[in-house]
Amino acid sequence: MRQLIGDILTDAGVAVVGEAGDGAAALSVIETTRPDVVTMDVEMPGVGGIEAVERVMATVPTPILMLSAHTADGTDATFEALERGAVDVFTKPGGEVSAGVSRDADRLAAAVRSVATADLDAMSTASRPPAADATDDSTPRPPSTKPGSSPEDLDAPLTVVVGASTGGPKAVERVLAALPAADCRVLVVQHMPAGFTARFATRLDEACAYEVHEAGDGDRIGAGEALVAPGSAHLVVDSYRAGRLRVRLREPADTGVTPAVDVTMRTAAAAVDDPLVGVVLTGMGDDGAAGIRAMAAAGAHTIAQSRDSCVVYGMPKRAVETGAVDDVRDLDDVADAIFGGVA
């Protein structure tokens, strides 16, 4: 596997400066070669992936791309590695290993390049608990809003579409944890392999006041609920009736990213008449730019995460370049901006 991955990256123009068979050896190689990015298996003999990530981030902070299998244990271990400081995850192939990796060679090379650009300081900030409220009151409260605009002023719950990629899991969790569940319904499109989004939804459900599930075809969503697009399909807003959205799952095309932020935002813009907000968080590429344009044209409030708070300033940058973004905010201010732009 190491030889195969090395060959793929070398063919893609990525210089492979070292390799290791376990976490302890990896730390030694990283200290010696100081690479721009590390690919690391979750499951390794001796010092495993989770411990290795923790050691690397404590001694030689380096962007890490985790390789993980579609198993319950592998998925849980991968999210634990992301909690400890890994940047992103790439799915290990099942079945015939060489055929699986070779088939995904372009995606692997792109993932390595994306992770190599990660801002580890921004990742560290996103992972820290929010500052404690001065009153030390642990009861969830609505974010502050501009004068004349508050959650209570809204005639209908907000529909919020959040898109993210590299560095997104912690960013999405932080935004949802700051939003009052009674006033929003949230659709989350996080670039993540199939098999990982269900666990991501479970982790969000545990971390915030929303009832969060991985979306299924035909699901309906109301206030206080959030749906996560599955990694294997596009999430389409199909209809809006009686205060609830209905979503459909669309098979991915042969090209482009799945799930696509653009697809969900465009269909939400077409289907939702009540207050609507589009948010583009950290990530590589331009997914979400076309969606933000569609949402702005439909009268939605649009938000992009700031450069300084992004792990990877790609998707928000492209969204801002469209001229259709109303607010550019640091991650901890995104929740305020969601209500601040809706009267």
N, C-alpha and C positions, 0 to 999 in steps of 0.2 A: 504493500500500500504506500509506504513512504517513497519507494522508487517511482511508482506510478504518478503520485501527486507531484513529486519533484520534476518528472519529465513533462507533465502537463504545464506546470508553471514556467519551466524553462522555455518550452516552446512558445509560451505566451509573452515572453520577454521579461519574466520576473526572475531575478537572480536568486537562486537558492544557496544560502551561505552555510547551511549546516542541517543536521538531522539528529534525532535522538529517539531511543526506544522506550523511555519512561520519563516520568516527571523530574526525577532527580537529575538525570543526564541532561534533560532539556534545560533546566535552570543553569547548568554549567555552560552549555553551548550558547545560551542567550547572553550570559554574562561576558563570554568571550567575543562573540560575533556582533552583538548589539544590532539585531535585525530591525527592519521597519515594521514587520508583522510576523506573527507566529501562527501556524496551523497546529492545532492540538486535539488529539482524540480525548473524548470524555473517559473512555475506559482504557487504562494502561496498567501494566504490572507495577508493583511497588507503590511509588507515589503516583496516585491517580490524577485525573484531570482536574477535579475540584481543588485538591490540595495544591497541585502544581500552579493553577491560576492564582491562588492566594499567595503563594510564595513569590511568583514572578511579580505580581503587582506590588508586593511589599518591598522587594529588593531591586528589581530592574523593570519598572513599569513599561510594558510593551503591549500594543494592540494585539489581541488574541482572537482568532477565528476558531470556534469549537467545531469539531466534527462529531456527529452523534447519530445513532441509529433510531429508527421509529419504534422503540420499545418504551413501555411505561417507565422502567428504571432509567433508560437512556434519556428520555425526555425530562424527567425530574432532575437528573444529574446535570443536564444541560442548563436548565433554569437556575440551578444552584450555582453553576459556574458563571452564568451571567450576573447573578447577584454578587459574586466575589470579584467581578471586574472584567470578565470576557466581554468582547464587543458584539459579536454576532455568532450565528450558528449556520452550518452547512450540513445537509443531510448525507450521511454515509449511505452508499448504495447497498441494496439487498441483492441476493442472488449472485450472479456473475459479477464479481467486484470490478475487474478491469473494464468490462463493457459498460457498467453503470457509471463509473467515474469518467471514462472517456466521453460518454454521451453528454455529460454535464460539464465538460472541460471549460467551455466559455463562461458558464455561470460561476465555476469555481475561481477562475482567474479574476473575474469581475468582483467577486466577493472579497478576494484577497486585497485587491486594489482599494476597494471601498473601506475595508477595515484598517488598512494602512494609513488612511487619512484621518482616523478618529482622533478627536480631542479628548485625551484622557482626563484632563482637568474638568471638562464639562461633564464627563461620565461620573466622576467622583462627586460633583455637586448634585447631580440628579439622584445619586444613590443615598445621599445624606437625608435624614429625616427633616421635614420642614421645621422651621424655627417654632418653638413652643409659643403659644399665645400668652400674652402677659397675664391674663387672668387664670392661666393654668386650667382652663375649662376644656375637657376632652370631648364635649358634645359637639358633633358636626355643626358647622354654621355656614350660611351662604357667604360667598366672597363679597368684598366691598365692591360697590358699583359707583358709576358716575352719578351726580345729582339728578334726580328725576327718573332714574332707571334702577329698578331692583327686581329680583325674582318675583316678588309679590305683585308687581305692577303688570305682569304679563297675563294676557287673557287665556293663553294656551301654553303648554309646556314647550320649551325650546327643543328643536331637533338639532343635534350637534353631530357633524360628521368629522371624525378625527383620522388623519392619515399619517403614517410614520413608516420608517424603514430602519436603517442601521442606527442603533442606540435607542430605538423607539420603545421597547418594553417598559423601561423605567420611566421614560418621559410620559407615556400614556397613563401609567399607574399614578403618577404624580398629579396629572391633570384631573383624572377621574376622582381621586381622593379629595380634591379641593372643590368639587362641584356638588351642590345640594341635590340629592337624588330626586326629591319631590318635584323639581322644576325642569328636569331635562330627560330626554330619551337620547341615547348615544349610540351611534354606529361607529365601530372601530375597524379600520383597515390597516393592519400591521403586516408588512412584508415578512413572512415567516413560512418555513416549509410545512407542507401538509403533515399532519400528525403532531404538530407542536401547538397549533392554535387553540385546540380544546383545552390543553393544560394552561395556556396563557389566559384563557377566559376564566378558568377556575382560580388562578392566582389573582386576577383582577377582582373577582367576586369576593375573595377573602380580604382584599386590601381596601375596599371602598364600600360606600353605602348602597351601591347599585346591585341589582340582581343581574349578574353577567353570565351569558351563555355563548357558546359557539353557535353561530346562526345555522338554522336548518331551512330547507326550502319551504316557503309558505309561512314562516314564523311571523307573528305579529308582535309589535313592541310599543309599549306605552310609557308614561312617565315613571321614572325610577328604575328603568330597565336599560340594559346595554347589550348589544350583540357584537360579537367579534367575527369578522369574515373568516371562513375556513381557508386554510392555505391552498386548497385544491380548486377553488372556484371564485368567481367574481360575485360580490354582493350587490344585488340590484334592488332599488326601492321600487316596488311594483304599484302600490296604491296607498292612499291615505284616507281613512274614514273613521268617524267617531273618535277622533283623538288617538288613533292607533295606526302605525305604519305596518304594511305587509311587505315582506322582502322575499325575493326569489334568488336562487343560486344559479348562475350561468356558467356553463362549461367554458374553460379558458380557451383562447385562440392559440395558434401555434407560436405566435410571437408576443413579446411584451411580458410584463410582470404579472403574476397572479398571487394574491388578489390585487386588483388595481384600484387605487384611490380614485382615479379619474372616473371609473365606471360608477362607483357608488355616489360620488359627488354630482355627476351629471344627472343621474336618475333621481336623486333627491331634489335637485333643483327643479326638475320637471314635475315632480309629484307632490311636493309639500307646499302648501299655501300659508301655513302658520310660520312664526318666527324660525329662522333657519341660520345656522352658523357653520362655517367650514374652517377647519384648523389643519394646517400642515406643519408637522413636527420634523425632527431630525431625520436625515436619511440621504442616501446617494441617489442621483438620477433626477428625472423631471416629472415623475408620476405625481399627480396632484395639481400641476400647473393648469392643464386644460380644465380640470374639475373646478378649480378656484375661479377661473374665468366664467364658467357656466353658472356657478353659484352667485357670483357678483352680478351677473346679468339678470338673475332672478330676484335680486334684491336682498340676498343674504349678506350677513356680516362675515367678513373673511379675515383670518388671522394666520400669521406665519411666525414660527419661532425665530428668535434673534440668532445671528451668527455666533455671538459670544457664548450662548448657552447650548448650542447644538453640538452633539458628538460629531456629526458629519453635516456640514452646511451645503447640502446639494438640493434636495427637494424644496426647502423653504426659499433658497436663493432663486430657483427657477420660478417659484410662485410669485415672489416679489417682482421679478423681472417682467411679469405679465402686466403690471400696473393695476391689477385687480385686488390687491391686498389692502385692507383698511388699517390693520394694526400689525406692527412687528413688535413682539414682546419676548422678554426673557421667560424661561420655562415657568418659573414660579408666579409670573403675572398673567399667564394665559387664561386661567380660570376667571380672573377679574375681567379680562378683555372679552370673554364670551358673553357676559351679561352687560358689560359697559357699553357695547355698541348696539344693544337692542332696547328700543324704547317701548 
